[in-house]
């Protein structure tokens, strides 16, 4: 007898052309190329209920918005907040849902204010509530099947290395210097989880892939579009005639190709490629030998290192000030600043603004040295580990590097394991142990926080190890 029940609904919202975007400077959308979709799932296994929301709004849930939405949805269904999980595709061609959203990594020393929803945020939350209210009566007993496709055409590893071993964020212009088809070390897995009722009809599905969906994105000319992640899910949804939720993988160091240059047409093409890979995997779907649901949500501490010495911080601060001054004057030769490299596709003024975001961290670190105040030695992140039959899923509230996902998969006892980032909150980029200590944008993302010391080893591998332990506990329980 099947123990798992599921119901799901999808809705679409088309934001206004002048909607406030989710890029950091809060610019308005110049064009709306399509609506943004959200899928809400309700799972039940005996007394265990789980609400799972996947959305192409993004790129990340602000701390105050996530807490508010999860609390509202939990009350709607009468479940603990820990049983409401929000996953975003990390879509940058989106609009903000709140006027005062604060990302988690900017709320370590400055608590986030009570959220103020924008009109589009009110509409989104109302649609979400309305859909969720219908799901308890629509729950169906399901079997679980799964498959894993392959897609290697649309992404590349964006962490480059110079001959001297130093690292850099590989922008599109850098990638093309290595060849138009350069991709580097990427995660090509494209897994699917299918939930089918007693008649064999697919009630709902989950799809995952790893890569920043930024092909249509340009921060100085933002378009609203669901990106290739939504296009691929639409193709799969049409084939299955069922709602499909997208789970973003551990994409911290993986980009889609043609960032700032591809546009919506190229993103559409990439979506069709990924969608075809999902469809190609359907005939190979395997029936799960077990059924049911397990959920565990718990904190994991990542170790932090000491602050850099005063002389290094002061030297960097001078470099930052000089860079900002030159950028504001229109200097086109404003490309590198304390390990951060900026794209030629951005105006000098925008590059200067990006550099201004890292200045407060150096000032904070210097103030800590001056006061003698100790800084935190670890940062706690709340992760979620799920079991759907023979499928394990690990959700992480950050932008994890792909090797964290690989570590989770390699250590899991499940036939299919799906590691995901961008769940509930965003603590910023979290590298695996191998990538700790480098100075490019992703590995040194502490520079953009308010305020956190750099990670130290094992860094994100601590998340992977905790996820593996819980996955294998679940697997042993149902062996």
PyMOL commands that set and color helices and strands:
alter all, ss='L'
color gray80, all
select helices_A, chain A and resi 63-77+81-83+104-106+119-138+172-177+227-240+263-282+310-328+348-371+402-411+433-435+445-448+461-477
alter helices_A, ss='H'
color red, helices_A
select strands_A, chain A and resi 4-13+31-32+36-45+48-55+84-88+140-141+143-150+155-157+159-161+167-169+189-196+202-209+223-224+243-248+254-256+286-287+293-303+336-337+340-341+378-388+391-395+399-400+416-420+429-430
alter strands_A, ss='S'
color yellow, strands_A
deselect
rebuild
show_as cartoon
